[in-house]
């Protein structure tokens, strides 16, 4: 069974203090790993998709990286508006078509203190 | 391009009743997936529809069902509501082809009393 574990559960940073969030996964073949941001009471907002080990993607102060066992979401010089829960999800490689199921981790709740 | 929309946004039901939630995907997206989100279990996959056919199903009881219409809009139904069904129900749409980026709607907050 696919499993996703995110750490830490919660993280408080001072504004400008860089850090990383971890997502470790177990899946029988990885089609894609996804990062989402979720604000309270809202649906998850898509951030990145990573498909293969060694891949990196960046968006503003966020950078996502992928290895064969885990993914990191690096946040550089964060601002208070980066406060949210960050979710990681994996999609298994079962077939080339027809498997939309995502298995999510429980998220990291990030708080940036001004 | 308009995002995923879900109606209603909030719902209060009594135990034993049934409920129907609606989801309109992004224009051009043919796949709609449904998830349940609770504080204890996080986001859990319910089922996915593509071209009016259920393509994937999670581990939920048969009280949870869904359907998709020819315009890709989808509905989810929960019969015989239980207190434990209180959750945020999210739908996500995607193109449904090789690239699986899913885009979520704002969710429907269901409270069962």
Contacts between the chains, C-beta under 8 A, distances in Angstrom:
chain1	res1	chain2	res2	distance
A	31	B	100	6.8
A	32	B	100	5.8
A	34	B	101	7.4
A	34	B	102	7.5
A	36	B	104	7.5
A	41	B	107	7.9
A	41	B	109	7.7
A	42	B	106	5.8
A	42	B	107	7.3
A	43	B	4	7.5
A	43	B	90	5.3
A	43	B	92	7.9
A	43	B	104	3.6
A	43	B	105	5.3
A	43	B	106	4.9
A	43	B	107	5.0
A	44	B	43	7.6
A	44	B	90	7.3
A	44	B	104	4.7
A	45	B	104	7.4
A	46	B	101	6.0
A	46	B	102	7.1
A	46	B	103	5.7
A	46	B	104	7.6
A	49	B	99	7.9
A	49	B	100	7.7
A	49	B	101	5.6
A	87	B	43	7.0
A	89	B	43	7.7
A	91	B	100	5.7
A	96	B	98	7.1
A	97	B	97	7.1
A	97	B	98	7.3
A	98	B	50	7.2
A	98	B	55	5.4
A	98	B	56	7.6
A	99	B	55	7.8
A	99	B	56	6.3
A	100	B	31	5.5
A	100	B	33	5.2
A	100	B	48	4.4
A	100	B	50	7.5
A	100	B	55	6.9
A	100	B	56	5.9
A	100	B	94	6.4
A	100	B	96	7.0
A	100	B	100	6.2
A	100	B	102	7.0
A	101	B	33	7.5
A	101	B	45	4.9
A	101	B	48	6.6
A	101	B	56	4.9
A	101	B	58	7.0
A	102	B	33	7.6
A	102	B	35	8.0
A	102	B	43	7.9
A	102	B	45	6.5
A	102	B	102	6.6
A	103	B	45	7.2
A	104	B	35	7.9
A	104	B	42	5.7
A	104	B	43	4.0
A	104	B	44	7.7
A	105	B	42	7.3
A	106	B	42	4.4
A	107	B	42	6.9
